[in-house]
Amino acid sequence: MKIAFQTVAGIVVCLTAVTSARTEVRLAEAGKPGVVIIGQPEATTPEQHAVAELVSHLNQITGARFEVQTNASEAPRNAIIVGQGALATKLFPEVDFATLGAEEFVIRTKGDRLLLAGGRPRGAIYAVNRFLQDQCGVRWWTPWATNVPQRASLQIPELDVRYQPPFEYREPFWFQGFDPLWKVRNGANGENRRIPPEWGGCVRYKGFAHTFYPLVPPEKHFKDHPEWYSFIKGKRTHERAQLCLSNPELRDFVVGRVKEWLREDPDAGIISVTQNDWYGYCQCEPCKAIDDAEGSPAGSMLAFVNYIAEKIEPEFPNVAVDTFAYQYTRKPPKTIKPRPNVIVRLCSIECNFREPLDHVSNAAFLADLEGWSKICQRLYIWDYTTDFSNYLLPHPNWFTHGANVRLFQKFGVRGVFEQGAYQGFGGELGELRAWVLAQLLWNPQTDDRALIQEFLQGYYGPAAKPIARYLELMHDSSRGFYLGCFTKPN
């Protein structure tokens, strides 16, 4: 049986199933290797890491010791070719490597050969890791708990897979998921605890959140430039306030500061220009005029950020300016649209997390999500998956994660940050949440209930059944409760 796949909107879809004379490629037989692994001379360091990951895990699975060739001009008939290169192009001319995205990969068999390759920098690593998971049954539950099945004989069906994850930014922000190697193995690529370049790297921010005062510290500038800060109740203030976003001098000052930050970190692809973590937005006449006309304080915010993005673009054409749609800026403006090099991160902090985000109790957020999706080319989500008032308190939102991630994909979201208990190991079911969220961000169409059951059985073993029953009981008992992310015990 030959199974062919095609990627449609980031989803792998089966196209055909036709009979073939050969139905499998034998990788190992009775603890003896059946193939040679080829790492090509042109391999990048991430592709070399992919070879090492493949060899290590196949050795563990089969007990065999696989030979690695790194300078082969011709491949033996029984071979796994990892990464791009002249040999891969010669053996698989039907694969147009130049068209592969940075995280896109192909897994393809032809006769006795298997290709595991992808775009650069991370495609080949993802090809190897998904092959090890989907075809070999490997699971990296946590940084300290891995399931490697033992199979002295290992064969795979004929494969033709091409896949690119639908989200360009994927961050299951739970402490249990911070280990960089765990992240790359499970397809996460976020900024926190950065993945080193030799493992494929990750999305790089300069700054990350609430950067107004780091960019324009009031202790340095308020005395000489009070007009740069919020006008509230008849006076300028910096106490629990924001910046005066309509002030021309301030705008140019922030442009200079943003350029300084980016010169300090030339590898950053995103810079955060984001409001402070409180209200206190400016109500001077020019700011208020913009906000009144646009029907939201997001009007003055987006006008400000668009100006920054336009001014830095000539020097930093590959950098995006990131800002928030958060609390008072959550509602999209009527007419102002983000520039193509602006990312808007829509935050769900007010929502009822007992229910999916398209539930009637979350109607206001859903309306904002729909509104931003119509005007923003790079819409990100900052979602909340824990109880910040008490990390140990039961927080029965585990059956909403899949529905929410699929909702984000439906509205064309490009990146997702799932904020959890990030300060230590104490978060309720942090191991389960980190792994399940990583799988959903990789492929939102995965059955989330099945993922939960798979994790419980693989990680907890005999305790899986009572824990699963607990999840169902808590979920049922919380029906009708408005589950915020700052819920306190009562």
C-alpha positions as CSV (number, residue, x, y, z in Angstrom):
1,M,0.0,0.0,0.0
2,K,1.4,3.4,-0.9
3,I,0.0,6.3,1.1
4,A,0.4,9.8,-0.4
5,F,-0.1,13.0,1.5
6,Q,-0.6,16.7,0.7
7,T,-0.5,19.7,2.9
8,V,-3.6,21.8,2.8
9,A,-3.6,24.9,5.1
10,G,-1.0,23.2,7.2
11,I,-2.9,19.9,7.6
12,V,-1.6,16.7,6.2
13,V,-4.4,15.1,4.1
14,C,-4.4,11.6,2.6
15,L,-4.8,11.7,-1.1
16,T,-4.4,8.2,-2.5
17,A,-4.0,4.6,-1.4
18,V,-2.8,2.4,-4.2
19,T,-1.4,-1.1,-4.3
20,S,2.4,-1.5,-4.9
21,A,4.7,-4.5,-5.4
22,R,6.7,-3.5,-2.3
23,T,4.9,-2.6,0.9
24,E,7.7,-1.8,3.4
25,V,11.3,-0.7,3.9
26,R,13.2,-2.9,6.4
27,L,15.4,-0.7,8.7
28,A,16.5,-3.6,11.0
29,E,16.1,-7.3,11.2
30,A,16.7,-9.3,14.4
31,G,18.9,-6.6,15.9
32,K,21.0,-6.1,12.7
33,P,20.9,-2.9,10.7
34,G,19.1,-3.1,7.3
35,V,20.1,0.4,6.1
36,V,23.0,2.8,6.1
37,I,22.4,6.3,7.3
38,I,23.7,9.0,4.9
39,G,24.6,12.5,6.2
40,Q,25.6,14.6,3.2
41,P,28.8,16.6,2.8
42,E,26.7,19.8,2.4
43,A,24.9,19.2,5.7
44,T,24.3,22.2,8.0
45,T,24.9,21.7,11.7
46,P,21.1,21.2,12.4
47,E,21.1,18.5,9.7
48,Q,24.1,16.9,11.4
49,H,22.2,17.0,14.6
50,A,19.3,15.3,12.9
51,V,21.6,12.5,11.8
52,A,22.8,12.1,15.4
53,E,19.2,12.0,16.7
54,L,18.2,9.4,14.2
55,V,21.2,7.1,14.9
56,S,20.8,7.4,18.6
57,H,17.1,6.5,18.6
58,L,17.3,3.7,16.0
59,N,20.1,2.2,18.0
60,Q,18.0,2.2,21.1
61,I,14.9,0.9,19.4
62,T,16.5,-2.0,17.6
63,G,19.7,-2.8,19.5
64,A,21.5,-2.5,16.1
65,R,24.4,-0.3,15.4
66,F,23.8,1.8,12.3
67,E,26.6,2.9,10.1
68,V,26.8,6.6,9.2
69,Q,28.4,7.8,5.9
70,T,29.0,11.5,5.6
71,N,31.0,11.7,2.3
72,A,29.1,9.3,0.0
73,S,28.9,10.4,-3.6
74,E,26.6,7.3,-4.3
75,A,24.2,5.9,-1.9
76,P,23.9,2.1,-1.3
77,R,20.5,0.7,-2.2
78,N,19.4,0.3,1.5
79,A,19.9,3.8,2.9
80,I,18.3,6.6,4.8
81,I,19.3,10.0,3.4
82,V,19.0,12.9,5.8
83,G,18.9,16.5,4.8
84,Q,19.4,18.4,1.6
85,G,22.3,18.0,-0.8
86,A,23.5,16.8,-4.2
87,L,22.9,13.1,-3.3
88,A,19.3,13.8,-2.1
89,T,18.6,15.8,-5.3
90,K,20.0,13.0,-7.5
91,L,18.0,10.2,-5.8
92,F,14.8,12.2,-5.3
93,P,14.6,14.6,-8.2
94,E,10.8,15.0,-7.8
95,V,11.4,16.9,-4.5
96,D,12.0,20.6,-5.1
97,F,14.1,21.4,-2.1
98,A,14.2,25.1,-3.0
99,T,10.5,25.5,-2.4
100,L,10.5,24.1,1.1
101,G,9.8,26.5,3.9
102,A,12.1,26.9,6.9
103,E,10.2,24.4,8.9
104,E,8.7,22.3,6.1
105,F,9.8,18.7,5.6
106,V,9.4,15.7,3.5
107,I,9.4,12.0,4.4
108,R,9.6,9.9,1.3
109,T,10.5,6.3,0.4
110,K,11.6,5.1,-3.0
111,G,12.5,1.4,-3.3
112,D,14.9,0.6,-0.4
113,R,15.7,4.2,0.4
114,L,14.1,6.7,2.8
115,L,14.5,10.4,2.6
116,L,14.2,12.6,5.7
117,A,14.8,16.2,4.7
118,G,13.3,19.7,4.8
119,G,13.8,23.4,4.5
120,R,16.5,25.2,6.5
121,P,17.2,25.6,9.3
122,R,14.7,23.2,11.0
123,G,13.1,21.1,8.4
124,A,15.4,18.0,8.5
125,I,15.3,17.9,12.3
126,Y,11.5,17.9,12.2
127,A,11.5,15.2,9.5
128,V,13.6,13.0,11.7
129,N,11.6,13.7,14.9
130,R,8.2,13.2,13.3
131,F,9.5,10.0,11.7
132,L,10.6,8.7,15.0
133,Q,7.3,9.6,16.6
134,D,4.9,8.6,13.8
135,Q,6.7,5.5,12.4
136,C,8.7,4.3,15.4
137,G,6.5,5.2,18.4
138,V,9.0,7.4,20.2
139,R,7.5,9.8,22.7
140,W,9.3,12.5,24.6
141,W,6.8,13.1,27.3
142,T,9.0,15.3,29.4
143,P,12.8,16.1,29.5
144,W,13.1,13.3,32.0
145,A,10.6,10.7,30.7
146,T,10.9,9.2,27.2
147,N,9.3,6.2,25.7
148,V,11.5,4.3,23.2
149,P,9.8,1.1,22.0
150,Q,12.0,-2.0,21.7
151,R,11.8,-3.7,18.3
152,A,14.7,-5.8,17.1
153,S,13.0,-5.9,13.7
154,L,11.7,-2.6,12.3
155,Q,10.1,-1.9,9.0
156,I,8.1,1.0,7.6
157,P,5.4,1.3,4.9
158,E,6.0,3.3,1.8
159,L,5.6,7.0,2.6
160,D,5.1,10.3,0.8
161,V,4.6,13.1,3.3
162,R,5.2,16.8,3.0
163,Y,4.2,18.9,5.9
164,Q,4.6,22.4,7.3
165,P,3.1,23.4,10.7
166,P,0.3,25.9,10.3
167,F,1.7,28.2,13.1
168,E,5.0,29.9,12.5
169,Y,5.4,30.5,16.3
170,R,4.5,27.7,18.8
171,E,5.2,28.1,22.5
172,P,3.6,25.8,25.2
173,F,4.9,28.1,28.0
174,W,4.9,25.6,30.9
175,F,7.9,25.1,33.1
176,Q,8.0,21.4,32.3
177,G,8.4,22.2,28.6
178,F,11.3,24.7,28.8
179,D,14.1,22.3,28.0
180,P,15.4,23.3,24.6
181,L,16.0,19.7,23.4
182,W,12.4,18.7,24.5
183,K,11.1,21.7,22.6
184,V,12.8,20.9,19.3
185,R,11.8,17.2,19.6
186,N,8.2,18.2,20.1
187,G,8.0,20.9,17.5
188,A,8.0,24.0,19.8
189,N,10.0,26.9,18.5
190,G,9.4,29.8,21.0
191,E,11.7,32.4,22.4
192,N,11.9,31.2,26.0
193,R,14.9,29.0,26.8
194,R,16.2,29.4,23.3
195,I,17.0,26.5,21.1
196,P,20.7,26.7,20.1
197,P,21.5,27.2,16.4
198,E,23.1,23.8,16.1
199,W,19.6,22.3,16.9
200,G,17.9,24.5,14.4
201,G,17.4,27.6,16.5
202,C,14.0,29.2,17.2
203,V,11.9,32.4,16.8
204,R,13.9,35.2,18.3
205,Y,12.4,38.2,20.1
206,K,14.1,41.4,21.3
207,G,12.2,42.2,24.4
208,F,9.1,40.1,24.8
209,A,6.3,41.9,26.7
210,H,5.4,45.2,28.4
211,T,8.4,47.1,26.9
212,F,7.1,50.7,27.0
213,Y,9.1,51.6,30.1
214,P,12.2,49.6,29.2
215,L,12.2,51.6,26.0
216,V,11.5,54.9,27.6
217,P,12.4,54.6,31.3
218,P,10.5,57.3,33.3
219,E,13.3,57.6,35.9
220,K,15.5,58.9,33.1
221,H,13.1,60.9,31.0
222,F,10.0,62.0,32.9
223,K,11.6,65.0,34.5
224,D,12.6,66.5,31.2
225,H,9.9,65.1,29.0
226,P,6.6,64.6,31.0
227,E,4.8,65.1,27.7
228,W,6.0,61.7,26.7
229,Y,3.8,60.0,29.3
230,S,0.1,59.6,29.8
231,F,-2.2,62.5,30.4
232,I,-4.7,61.4,33.0
233,K,-7.2,63.5,35.0
234,G,-5.6,66.7,33.9
235,K,-2.0,66.0,34.5
236,R,1.0,64.1,33.1
237,T,2.0,61.0,35.0
238,H,4.2,57.9,34.7
239,E,2.7,56.1,37.7
240,R,0.8,53.0,36.4
241,A,0.6,54.8,33.1
242,Q,1.6,54.4,29.5
243,L,3.2,56.5,26.8
244,C,1.7,59.5,24.9
245,L,1.4,57.7,21.6
246,S,0.6,60.7,19.5
247,N,3.6,62.8,20.6
248,P,5.9,63.2,17.5
249,E,9.1,63.7,19.4
250,L,8.4,60.5,21.5
251,R,7.7,58.5,18.3
252,D,11.1,59.4,16.8
253,F,12.8,58.7,20.2
254,V,11.3,55.2,20.3
255,V,12.3,54.6,16.7
256,G,15.9,55.3,17.7
257,R,15.6,53.1,20.8
258,V,14.2,50.2,18.7
259,K,17.1,50.5,16.3
260,E,19.5,50.4,19.2
261,W,17.9,47.3,20.6
262,L,18.0,45.5,17.2
263,R,21.6,46.4,16.6
264,E,22.4,44.8,20.0
265,D,20.6,41.6,18.9
266,P,21.0,41.2,15.1
267,D,19.5,37.7,15.2
268,A,16.2,38.9,16.5
269,G,13.3,38.6,14.0
270,I,10.7,40.3,16.2
271,I,10.9,43.3,18.5
272,S,8.3,43.9,21.2
273,V,6.8,47.4,21.4
274,T,4.1,46.7,23.9
275,Q,2.0,48.5,26.6
276,N,2.7,48.2,30.3
277,D,0.9,45.6,32.3
278,W,-1.8,47.9,33.6
279,Y,-4.3,50.5,32.2
280,G,-3.5,54.2,32.5
281,Y,-3.5,55.0,28.7
282,C,-3.1,58.5,27.6
283,Q,-6.2,60.7,27.3
284,C,-4.6,63.9,25.9
285,E,-6.6,65.5,23.1
286,P,-4.6,64.1,20.1
287,C,-4.6,60.5,21.5
288,K,-8.3,60.7,22.5
289,A,-9.2,62.0,19.1
290,I,-7.6,59.0,17.4
291,D,-9.2,56.5,19.9
292,D,-12.7,58.1,19.6
293,A,-12.5,58.0,15.8
294,E,-11.4,54.3,15.8
295,G,-13.7,53.2,18.6
296,S,-10.9,51.8,20.7
297,P,-7.6,52.7,22.3
298,A,-6.1,50.3,19.8
299,G,-6.4,53.1,17.4
300,S,-3.6,55.3,18.9
301,M,-1.6,52.2,19.7
302,L,-1.6,50.9,16.2
303,A,-0.9,54.3,14.7
304,F,2.1,54.5,16.9
305,V,3.4,51.0,16.2
306,N,2.8,51.4,12.4
307,Y,5.0,54.5,12.5
308,I,7.8,52.6,14.3
309,A,7.5,49.7,11.9
310,E,7.7,52.0,8.8
311,K,10.7,53.9,10.1
312,I,12.8,50.8,11.0
313,E,11.9,48.8,7.8
314,P,14.7,50.2,5.6
315,E,17.4,49.1,8.0
316,F,15.7,46.0,9.3
317,P,13.6,44.7,6.4
318,N,13.2,41.2,8.0
319,V,12.1,42.3,11.4
320,A,8.5,42.5,12.6
321,V,7.3,44.9,15.3
322,D,5.1,43.1,17.8
323,T,2.4,44.8,19.9
324,F,-0.6,43.7,22.0
325,A,-4.3,43.7,21.7
326,Y,-4.6,43.4,25.4
327,Q,-7.2,44.6,27.9
328,Y,-8.0,48.2,26.9
329,T,-6.5,47.7,23.3
330,R,-8.2,44.3,22.7
331,K,-11.0,45.7,20.5
332,P,-9.7,46.3,16.9
333,P,-9.8,49.8,15.4
334,K,-12.4,50.7,12.8
335,T,-10.1,51.9,9.9
336,I,-6.4,51.6,10.9
337,K,-4.8,48.3,9.8
338,P,-1.4,46.9,10.9
339,R,1.4,47.2,8.4
340,P,2.7,43.9,6.9
341,N,5.7,44.1,9.2
342,V,3.5,44.4,12.4
343,I,2.5,41.5,14.5
344,V,-0.6,41.9,16.8
345,R,-0.8,39.6,19.8
346,L,-4.4,39.2,20.8
347,C,-4.7,38.3,24.5
348,S,-7.5,36.2,26.1
349,I,-6.9,37.2,29.7
350,E,-10.6,38.1,30.5
351,C,-12.0,34.9,29.2
352,N,-13.9,31.9,30.7
353,F,-11.4,29.1,30.3
354,R,-13.8,26.4,31.4
355,E,-15.4,26.8,28.0
356,P,-13.9,27.0,24.5
357,L,-13.1,30.5,23.3
358,D,-16.0,30.3,20.8
359,H,-18.5,29.7,23.6
360,V,-21.2,32.2,24.3
361,S,-19.6,33.3,27.5
362,N,-16.6,34.4,25.4
363,A,-18.5,36.1,22.7
364,A,-16.7,39.5,23.1
365,F,-13.3,37.8,22.7
366,L,-14.5,35.9,19.7
367,A,-15.8,39.1,18.1
368,D,-12.3,40.7,18.6
369,L,-10.6,37.6,17.2
370,E,-12.7,37.8,14.1
371,G,-12.2,41.5,13.8
372,W,-8.4,41.3,14.1
373,S,-8.2,38.4,11.7
374,K,-9.8,40.5,9.0
375,I,-7.2,43.3,9.2
376,C,-4.0,41.7,10.5
377,Q,-1.6,39.7,8.2
378,R,0.4,38.3,11.2
379,L,-2.0,37.8,14.0
380,Y,-0.6,36.0,17.1
381,I,-2.5,34.8,20.2
382,W,-1.4,35.1,23.8
383,D,-3.6,32.5,25.5
384,Y,-3.8,31.6,29.3
385,T,-3.9,28.0,30.4
386,T,-3.3,28.1,34.2
387,D,-4.6,29.8,37.4
388,F,-2.1,32.5,38.3
389,S,-3.7,33.0,41.7
390,N,-2.9,29.4,42.7
391,Y,-0.9,27.1,40.5
392,L,-2.0,24.0,42.5
393,L,-5.7,24.8,42.4
394,P,-7.7,22.4,40.1
395,H,-8.1,24.3,36.8
396,P,-10.5,22.2,34.6
397,N,-9.7,23.7,31.2
398,W,-7.9,20.6,29.8
399,F,-10.7,19.7,27.4
400,T,-10.8,23.2,25.7
401,H,-7.2,23.3,24.5
402,G,-7.9,21.4,21.2
403,A,-11.0,23.4,20.4
404,N,-9.1,26.7,21.0
405,V,-6.1,25.8,18.9
406,R,-8.4,24.8,16.0
407,L,-10.3,28.0,16.4
408,F,-7.0,30.0,16.1
409,Q,-6.1,28.0,12.9
410,K,-9.6,28.7,11.5
411,F,-9.1,32.5,11.8
412,G,-5.6,32.4,10.2
413,V,-3.6,33.0,13.3
414,R,0.1,32.8,12.6
415,G,1.6,32.2,16.1
416,V,0.4,31.0,19.5
417,F,1.8,31.5,23.0
418,E,0.1,29.3,25.6
419,Q,1.0,30.8,29.0
420,G,1.0,28.3,31.8
421,A,2.7,27.9,35.2
422,Y,6.1,29.0,34.2
423,Q,8.0,29.7,37.4
424,G,8.5,26.1,38.7
425,F,7.3,22.5,38.6
426,G,4.3,23.1,40.8
427,G,1.7,23.8,38.2
428,E,-1.3,21.4,38.1
429,L,-0.7,18.7,35.5
430,G,2.0,20.7,33.9
431,E,3.7,17.7,32.3
432,L,0.4,16.7,30.6
433,R,-0.4,20.3,29.5
434,A,3.0,21.0,28.1
435,W,3.1,17.9,25.9
436,V,-0.5,18.0,24.8
437,L,-0.2,21.7,23.8
438,A,3.0,21.1,21.9
439,Q,1.2,18.4,19.8
440,L,-1.8,20.6,19.2
441,L,0.3,23.5,18.1
442,W,2.2,21.2,15.7
443,N,-1.1,19.9,14.3
444,P,-4.3,21.4,15.5
445,Q,-6.4,18.7,13.9
446,T,-5.1,16.0,16.2
447,D,-7.7,14.5,18.5
448,D,-7.0,16.3,21.8
449,R,-8.9,13.8,23.9
450,A,-6.8,11.0,22.4
451,L,-3.6,13.0,23.2
452,I,-4.6,13.3,26.8
453,Q,-5.3,9.6,27.1
454,E,-2.1,8.7,25.4
455,F,-0.1,10.9,27.7
456,L,-1.8,9.5,30.8
457,Q,-1.1,5.9,29.8
458,G,2.5,6.6,28.6
459,Y,3.6,8.8,31.5
460,Y,1.5,7.5,34.5
461,G,1.1,3.9,33.6
462,P,-1.4,2.1,35.9
463,A,-2.4,5.4,37.5
464,A,-3.8,6.6,34.1
465,K,-7.3,5.3,34.7
466,P,-8.1,7.1,38.0
467,I,-6.4,10.3,36.8
468,A,-8.6,10.2,33.6
469,R,-11.6,9.7,35.8
470,Y,-10.6,12.6,37.9
471,L,-10.4,14.9,34.9
472,E,-13.9,13.9,33.8
473,L,-15.4,14.4,37.3
474,M,-13.8,17.8,37.7
475,H,-14.8,18.9,34.2
476,D,-18.4,17.8,34.9
477,S,-18.5,19.4,38.3
478,S,-17.3,22.7,37.0
479,R,-20.1,23.1,34.5
480,G,-21.5,26.7,34.7
481,F,-18.5,28.0,36.6
482,Y,-16.7,31.1,35.1
483,L,-13.1,29.9,35.2
484,G,-10.8,32.8,35.0
485,C,-7.1,32.7,35.1
486,F,-7.0,34.5,38.4
487,T,-9.5,32.2,40.3
488,K,-9.0,32.0,44.0
489,P,-10.1,29.2,46.4
490,N,-13.5,29.7,47.9
